[in-house]
Amino acid sequence: MKKNLTKLRVRYGETDQMGIVYYGNYAQFLEQGRTEWLRELGFSYKWMEENNIHLPVVNLNIDYKAPAYYDDILLITTKLRKIPTFKIEFDYEIHNAADQLLITASTTLVFVNSATKKLQKAPDYLLKKLED
């Protein structure tokens, strides 16, 4: 399935007093990986929201393997698990610049019509891009 690699540097404010990335910040790193995955397809969250699609996270799992530290370069691999239906599922790995595996994770998001607030199928424009 389609995957993307996103690179980012750990900022000071993302760490705790020990200089280690605070565990809750990994959810934001995963979101950055997802938004870049989508952008690479030619869409943005903003564009999808303007076209009445919201993508709330309904499930998040993270397995922590090793810590990341202030100023580390992180490489986030975001991979689509399968063709989306009413939900879209991603698997992730985050490595540091030394290629050490820091976390594995997965998320499930659902497609919600922003006007009706009801679940809907994945939009055709997204499915078409994934078929190409």
PyMOL commands that set and color helices and strands:
alter all, ss='L'
color gray80, all
select helices_A, chain A and resi 12-14+25-41+45-50+124-131
alter helices_A, ss='H'
color red, helices_A
select strands_A, chain A and resi 3-9+53-54+57-64+73-80+87-96+101-110+112-113
alter strands_A, ss='S'
color yellow, strands_A
deselect
rebuild
show_as cartoon
